[in-house]
Amino acid sequence: MSDFSSDPVEHKIHDEMISRFSAASPVKKMLQRMYSEKLTLAELASLNGCKVSTYDKHMRSAKRMLGTRTVAGTLAAALKAGLIEDA
């Protein structure tokens, strides 16, 4: 889903996912901080005093919503979709 096609059904699905993602502020904040500060999930968890499993769960959710498989792909898709900002 990271490549946007001209299929109207895919666009509708993509728009719905983006709308759900925007409401998921903990996930959005996590991705923004990871991207802007170049942090790993483990580093972010350590800085926030949380378990890595919490951030793993957020990342799985973001991957599912953005249709990506890797952390780098997820950050790139979030940036491309305008969900996070370039620092």
Summary of the structure (lengths in Angstrom):
residues: 87
radius of gyration: 13.0
end to end distance: 24.2
largest distance: 43.1
contacts: 230
relative contact order: 0.19
helix: 71%
strand: 0%
